Amino acid sequence: MDKQVKSGLTQESSRRPGIAGRSALAAFPVTLPVMAGYLFLGVSYGIYCHSLGLAWFYPVVIAACVYAGSAEFVLANFLLGGFQPLSVFIMIFVINARHLFYGLSMLEKFAGLGWKRLYLIFGMTDETFSINYAVAPPEGTDRGWFMLFITLFNHFYWVAGAGIGWLVGDMLTGQVKGVSFVMTALFVVIFMEQWLKDTNHIPACLGIALTVICIMVFGHEHFVIPAMAAICLMLLILRPVLRNTGKKASASKSSEERK
Protein backbone atom coordinates (compact mmCIF):
# COMPACT_ATOMS: atom_id res chain seq x y z
CA MET A 1 0.00 0.00 0.00
CA ASP A 2 2.80 2.38 0.92
CA LYS A 3 4.58 1.55 -2.32
CA GLN A 4 1.45 2.40 -4.30
CA VAL A 5 1.08 5.72 -2.46
CA LYS A 6 4.75 6.56 -2.99
CA SER A 7 4.59 5.60 -6.65
CA GLY A 8 1.44 7.71 -7.06
CA LEU A 9 3.11 10.71 -5.42
CA THR A 10 6.17 10.20 -7.60
CA GLN A 11 4.07 10.15 -10.77
CA GLU A 12 2.12 13.22 -9.66
CA SER A 13 5.29 15.16 -8.84
CA SER A 14 6.85 14.16 -12.16
CA ARG A 15 3.85 15.61 -13.98
CA ARG A 16 4.21 18.97 -12.26
CA PRO A 17 6.16 21.58 -14.23
CA GLY A 18 9.59 22.50 -12.94
CA ILE A 19 10.54 25.89 -11.58
CA ALA A 20 11.10 27.24 -15.11
CA GLY A 21 7.74 25.90 -16.29
CA ARG A 22 5.90 27.40 -13.32
CA SER A 23 7.62 30.71 -13.93
CA ALA A 24 6.59 30.62 -17.59
CA LEU A 25 2.97 29.87 -16.71
CA ALA A 26 2.95 32.74 -14.22
CA ALA A 27 4.62 35.17 -16.63
CA PHE A 28 2.31 34.60 -19.60
CA PRO A 29 -0.88 36.23 -18.19
CA VAL A 30 1.14 39.27 -17.11
CA THR A 31 2.26 39.85 -20.71
CA LEU A 32 -1.20 39.70 -22.29
CA PRO A 33 -1.70 43.50 -22.28
CA VAL A 34 1.68 43.87 -23.98
CA MET A 35 0.70 41.22 -26.53
CA ALA A 36 -2.36 43.27 -27.50
CA GLY A 37 -0.16 46.30 -28.16
CA TYR A 38 2.92 44.62 -29.61
CA LEU A 39 1.01 42.53 -32.15
CA PHE A 40 -0.75 45.60 -33.54
CA LEU A 41 2.36 47.76 -33.51
CA GLY A 42 4.44 44.92 -34.95
CA VAL A 43 1.90 44.44 -37.72
CA SER A 44 2.10 48.14 -38.54
CA TYR A 45 5.88 47.86 -38.69
CA GLY A 46 5.65 44.86 -41.02
CA ILE A 47 3.22 46.72 -43.26
CA TYR A 48 5.55 49.73 -43.28
CA CYS A 49 8.53 47.60 -44.34
CA HIS A 50 6.39 46.01 -47.06
CA SER A 51 5.42 49.45 -48.36
CA LEU A 52 9.12 50.34 -48.61
CA GLY A 53 9.69 47.31 -50.81
CA LEU A 54 11.77 45.37 -48.28
CA ALA A 55 11.76 41.57 -48.37
CA TRP A 56 9.90 39.60 -45.68
CA PHE A 57 13.01 38.75 -43.68
CA TYR A 58 13.94 42.40 -43.09
CA PRO A 59 11.18 43.21 -40.56
CA VAL A 60 11.51 39.78 -38.93
CA VAL A 61 15.30 39.90 -38.54
CA ILE A 62 15.32 43.56 -37.46
CA ALA A 63 12.55 42.90 -34.93
CA ALA A 64 14.43 39.91 -33.54
CA CYS A 65 17.95 41.38 -33.48
CA VAL A 66 17.44 45.13 -33.04
CA TYR A 67 14.20 45.05 -31.01
CA ALA A 68 14.08 48.77 -30.39
CA GLY A 69 10.52 49.84 -31.17
CA SER A 70 10.35 53.20 -32.89
CA ALA A 71 14.05 53.01 -33.79
CA GLU A 72 13.22 50.12 -36.11
CA PHE A 73 11.00 52.37 -38.23
CA VAL A 74 13.92 54.80 -38.58
CA LEU A 75 16.31 51.96 -39.38
CA ALA A 76 14.02 50.72 -42.16
CA ASN A 77 14.38 54.13 -43.84
CA PHE A 78 18.16 54.07 -43.43
CA LEU A 79 18.28 50.75 -45.29
CA LEU A 80 17.00 52.49 -48.40
CA GLY A 81 19.70 55.17 -48.31
CA GLY A 82 23.47 55.14 -48.54
CA PHE A 83 25.82 53.45 -46.07
CA GLN A 84 25.99 55.83 -43.09
CA PRO A 85 26.86 53.79 -39.96
CA LEU A 86 27.75 56.82 -37.83
CA SER A 87 24.44 58.55 -38.58
CA VAL A 88 22.55 55.35 -37.82
CA PHE A 89 24.39 54.92 -34.52
CA ILE A 90 23.77 58.50 -33.37
CA MET A 91 20.10 58.41 -34.35
CA ILE A 92 19.39 55.06 -32.67
CA PHE A 93 21.35 56.08 -29.57
CA VAL A 94 19.39 59.30 -29.16
CA ILE A 95 16.05 57.54 -29.63
CA ASN A 96 16.88 54.84 -27.08
CA ALA A 97 19.03 56.83 -24.64
CA ARG A 98 16.28 56.49 -22.02
CA HIS A 99 17.31 52.84 -21.63
CA LEU A 100 20.43 54.05 -19.82
CA PHE A 101 18.17 55.08 -16.96
CA TYR A 102 16.20 51.84 -17.19
CA GLY A 103 19.43 49.90 -16.74
CA LEU A 104 20.38 51.85 -13.63
CA SER A 105 16.98 51.06 -12.11
CA MET A 106 17.38 47.32 -12.73
CA LEU A 107 20.91 46.84 -11.36
CA GLU A 108 19.70 45.24 -8.14
CA LYS A 109 16.97 43.15 -9.79
CA PHE A 110 19.39 41.68 -12.35
CA ALA A 111 22.13 40.96 -9.82
CA GLY A 112 23.06 37.31 -9.44
CA LEU A 113 21.02 36.06 -12.42
CA GLY A 114 24.01 34.76 -14.39
CA TRP A 115 23.46 34.19 -18.12
CA LYS A 116 19.82 35.29 -17.88
CA ARG A 117 20.99 38.83 -17.24
CA LEU A 118 22.40 39.13 -20.78
CA TYR A 119 19.06 38.48 -22.44
CA LEU A 120 17.18 40.56 -19.87
CA ILE A 121 19.40 43.54 -20.72
CA PHE A 122 18.95 43.00 -24.47
CA GLY A 123 15.16 42.64 -24.25
CA MET A 124 14.49 45.54 -21.86
CA THR A 125 11.91 47.55 -23.79
CA ASP A 126 9.71 50.19 -22.17
CA GLU A 127 6.87 47.77 -21.44
CA THR A 128 9.12 44.88 -20.35
CA PHE A 129 11.00 47.21 -18.02
CA SER A 130 7.75 48.42 -16.47
CA ILE A 131 6.47 44.90 -15.82
CA ASN A 132 9.75 43.46 -14.53
CA TYR A 133 10.21 46.46 -12.26
CA ALA A 134 6.69 46.59 -10.85
CA VAL A 135 5.42 43.00 -10.80
CA ALA A 136 6.70 40.68 -8.06
CA PRO A 137 7.22 37.00 -8.97
CA PRO A 138 4.38 34.82 -7.54
CA GLU A 139 5.11 32.29 -4.84
CA GLY A 140 6.60 29.07 -6.19
CA THR A 141 8.37 30.74 -9.11
CA ASP A 142 11.94 31.84 -9.68
CA ARG A 143 12.67 35.56 -10.01
CA GLY A 144 15.17 35.13 -12.83
CA TRP A 145 13.04 32.72 -14.86
CA PHE A 146 9.93 34.85 -14.27
CA MET A 147 11.56 38.00 -15.68
CA LEU A 148 13.20 36.01 -18.47
CA PHE A 149 9.90 34.60 -19.72
CA ILE A 150 8.23 38.02 -19.51
CA THR A 151 11.01 39.36 -21.72
CA LEU A 152 10.87 36.35 -24.06
CA PHE A 153 7.08 36.47 -24.51
CA ASN A 154 7.14 40.20 -25.27
CA HIS A 155 9.98 39.71 -27.72
CA PHE A 156 8.04 36.95 -29.49
CA TYR A 157 4.92 39.13 -29.78
CA TRP A 158 6.88 41.87 -31.51
CA VAL A 159 8.66 39.55 -33.95
CA ALA A 160 5.44 37.67 -34.75
CA GLY A 161 3.59 40.93 -35.34
CA ALA A 162 6.29 42.16 -37.72
CA GLY A 163 6.13 38.95 -39.75
CA ILE A 164 2.34 38.94 -39.88
CA GLY A 165 2.31 42.60 -40.89
CA TRP A 166 4.52 41.95 -43.90
CA LEU A 167 2.40 38.99 -44.99
CA VAL A 168 -0.83 40.98 -44.94
CA GLY A 169 0.77 44.14 -46.35
CA ASP A 170 -0.94 43.70 -49.70
CA MET A 171 -4.36 43.29 -48.06
CA LEU A 172 -4.39 46.44 -45.92
CA THR A 173 -4.67 49.78 -47.68
CA GLY A 174 -5.43 52.21 -44.86
CA GLN A 175 -3.51 53.18 -41.74
CA VAL A 176 -4.25 51.59 -38.40
CA LYS A 177 -5.05 54.48 -36.07
CA GLY A 178 -5.30 54.61 -32.29
CA VAL A 179 -3.22 51.48 -31.68
CA SER A 180 -0.49 53.31 -29.77
CA PHE A 181 -3.04 54.17 -27.05
CA VAL A 182 -2.81 50.54 -25.90
CA MET A 183 0.72 51.21 -24.64
CA THR A 184 -0.38 54.43 -22.95
CA ALA A 185 -3.18 52.59 -21.16
CA LEU A 186 -0.73 49.90 -20.08
CA PHE A 187 1.59 52.45 -18.48
CA VAL A 188 -1.33 54.12 -16.71
CA VAL A 189 -2.45 50.81 -15.23
CA ILE A 190 1.09 49.95 -14.11
CA PHE A 191 1.48 53.39 -12.54
CA MET A 192 -1.80 53.04 -10.64
CA GLU A 193 -0.85 49.56 -9.43
CA GLN A 194 2.53 50.80 -8.21
CA TRP A 195 0.84 53.78 -6.53
CA LEU A 196 -1.49 51.51 -4.59
CA LYS A 197 1.35 49.15 -3.73
CA ASP A 198 3.83 51.73 -2.40
CA THR A 199 3.31 53.65 0.80
CA ASN A 200 5.68 56.47 -0.15
CA HIS A 201 4.27 58.53 -3.05
CA ILE A 202 6.94 61.24 -3.06
CA PRO A 203 9.00 59.68 -5.93
CA ALA A 204 5.89 59.34 -8.11
CA CYS A 205 4.79 62.93 -7.47
CA LEU A 206 8.34 64.12 -8.04
CA GLY A 207 8.48 62.28 -11.36
CA ILE A 208 5.19 63.79 -12.54
CA ALA A 209 6.20 67.31 -11.53
CA LEU A 210 9.63 67.15 -13.19
CA THR A 211 8.16 65.62 -16.35
CA VAL A 212 5.61 68.45 -16.66
CA ILE A 213 8.36 71.04 -16.14
CA CYS A 214 10.58 69.43 -18.80
CA ILE A 215 7.68 69.33 -21.26
CA MET A 216 7.15 73.07 -20.74
CA VAL A 217 10.86 73.82 -21.11
CA PHE A 218 11.98 71.41 -23.86
CA GLY A 219 8.73 70.64 -25.67
CA HIS A 220 6.92 67.37 -26.34
CA GLU A 221 9.54 66.02 -28.75
CA HIS A 222 12.65 66.48 -26.59
CA PHE A 223 11.52 66.19 -22.97
CA VAL A 224 12.16 62.47 -22.29
CA ILE A 225 15.93 62.49 -21.72
CA PRO A 226 16.02 65.74 -19.66
CA ALA A 227 13.07 64.56 -17.58
CA MET A 228 14.64 61.19 -16.78
CA ALA A 229 17.98 62.82 -16.00
CA ALA A 230 16.29 65.30 -13.66
CA ILE A 231 14.31 62.53 -11.95
CA CYS A 232 17.43 60.39 -11.40
CA LEU A 233 19.37 63.39 -10.07
CA MET A 234 16.63 64.42 -7.64
CA LEU A 235 16.15 60.84 -6.42
CA LEU A 236 19.87 60.55 -5.73
CA ILE A 237 19.92 63.86 -3.85
CA LEU A 238 16.80 63.04 -1.82
CA ARG A 239 17.64 59.37 -1.31
CA PRO A 240 18.25 59.63 2.49
CA VAL A 241 15.05 61.61 2.99
CA LEU A 242 13.00 59.25 0.83
CA ARG A 243 14.37 56.21 2.64
CA ASN A 244 13.37 57.59 6.05
CA THR A 245 9.98 58.69 4.76
CA GLY A 246 9.37 55.26 3.28
CA LYS A 247 10.25 53.52 6.54
CA LYS A 248 7.87 55.75 8.51
CA ALA A 249 5.06 55.20 6.01
CA SER A 250 5.56 51.43 6.10
CA ALA A 251 5.60 51.43 9.90
CA SER A 252 2.39 53.46 10.12
CA LYS A 253 0.69 51.19 7.60
CA SER A 254 1.72 48.10 9.54
CA SER A 255 0.39 49.59 12.79
CA GLU A 256 -2.93 50.42 11.13
CA GLU A 257 -3.25 46.88 9.78
CA ARG A 258 -2.62 45.46 13.27
CA LYS A 259 -5.40 47.62 14.70
HELIX and SHEET records of a PDB file:
HELIX    1   1 ASP A    2  ARG A   15  1                                  14    
HELIX    2   2 ILE A   19  VAL A   30  1                                  12    
HELIX    3   3 LEU A   32  SER A   51  1                                  20    
HELIX    4   4 PHE A   57  CYS A   65  1                                   9    
HELIX    5   5 SER A   70  PHE A   78  1                                   9    
HELIX    6   6 PRO A   85  ILE A   95  1                                  11    
HELIX    7   7 HIS A   99  SER A  105  1                                   7    
HELIX    8   8 LEU A  107  PHE A  110  1                                   4    
HELIX    9   9 LYS A  116  PHE A  122  1                                   7    
HELIX   10  10 ASP A  126  ALA A  134  1                                   9    
HELIX   11  11 ARG A  143  LEU A  167  1                                  25    
HELIX   12  12 PHE A  181  LYS A  197  1                                  17    
HELIX   13  13 ILE A  202  PHE A  218  1                                  17    
HELIX   14  14 VAL A  224  ILE A  237  1                                  14    
HELIX   15  15 ARG A  239  ARG A  258  1                                  20    
END                                                                             
